[in-house]
Amino acid sequence: MSVVRPKNYIMQYVLYTYGLFGLLLLSFGCIATVILNGEPLAMRWLIVITAWTPTYVLLLMFKKLYPNSTINCFYKRAFNAKLNFRLLVTTTIIQIVIFVSSVYAVSIQRGVMSISLLDLSFPTLISALFFTLIQGATGEESGWRGYLLPAIEKKIGIVKGSLAVSLIWSFWHAPIWFLGTGYNGTVLIKYIIVFIVCITSLGFIIGISYHLCKNLFVPIWIHFLFNFFGETYIGSKVDLVAWYATFYFIIAIGFFLWNKSVFDIQSRIRPRSGIAAPALRGAQKTKSPRYFTS
């Protein structure tokens, strides 16, 4: 008798997410530009609506992806693990340092004051906080890291899985490269290259962090900070992302080495446990049945 294997929905999820994102961007983009004349507030809400595409697809496909579970159980498991506050503090400090260093590097590059590249006014900060809370981080992570990363990780491991999801996440933004930057020619090519390096590196860091602390708040927090800091920057986007790509790539290598060291330590511990286990099992056989039922 042939064994019936459960269907693999990973590729289907990715294709549906790409397709729905393009469809929503096209339909709501037309409404925002033609009917609402491209008003900034309308464009902001366009970003909010389309940013939730990975979650829309997750919910639409949920019964296929998790036939023996419920949405409520999915989110309970996603946020059930104890938070690693040391990890949260470390990644927060890293992101602050990267942002400050990148802005400073752009200021040197452009010959201007760093503060002139930032808008830290109260209205801007409130607007940035509000829209960042309801768009990218909260809208995307249920799909990318909540479902897709664990599904791919089971097949190819955490390092390759994090890299694969990060590349999928990066290229998912492709329409924005052409529609939302205003760049063309060599500047656009440069932006695409540094964007891919930046987002892939950031995604890899998020993936390793989520692997070490299985609480979806960790990816949401890292993603939120990345977007929030970007909202306060008013200088050349390609310049900032170029420096982001450099710094995040370096940190991603550091996270790879860190994960490797953790794996090596665990590998050295497991054989010792394996040697001790038979002796322990042999000793347990001499115990009375009451020992096993207590």
Secondary structure as GFF3:
##gff-version 3
##sequence-region A 1 294
A	DSSP	alpha_helix	10	30	.	.	.	ID=ss1
A	DSSP	pi_helix	31	35	.	.	.	ID=ss2
A	DSSP	alpha_helix	40	51	.	.	.	ID=ss3
A	DSSP	alpha_helix	53	60	.	.	.	ID=ss4
A	DSSP	alpha_helix	62	65	.	.	.	ID=ss5
A	DSSP	alpha_helix	71	78	.	.	.	ID=ss6
A	DSSP	alpha_helix	85	110	.	.	.	ID=ss7
A	DSSP	three_ten_helix	114	117	.	.	.	ID=ss8
A	DSSP	alpha_helix	122	134	.	.	.	ID=ss9
A	DSSP	alpha_helix	136	141	.	.	.	ID=ss10
A	DSSP	pi_helix	142	148	.	.	.	ID=ss11
A	DSSP	alpha_helix	149	156	.	.	.	ID=ss12
A	DSSP	alpha_helix	158	172	.	.	.	ID=ss13
A	DSSP	alpha_helix	174	179	.	.	.	ID=ss14
A	DSSP	alpha_helix	185	212	.	.	.	ID=ss15
A	DSSP	alpha_helix	217	231	.	.	.	ID=ss16
A	DSSP	alpha_helix	237	285	.	.	.	ID=ss17
A	DSSP	alpha_helix	289	293	.	.	.	ID=ss18
###
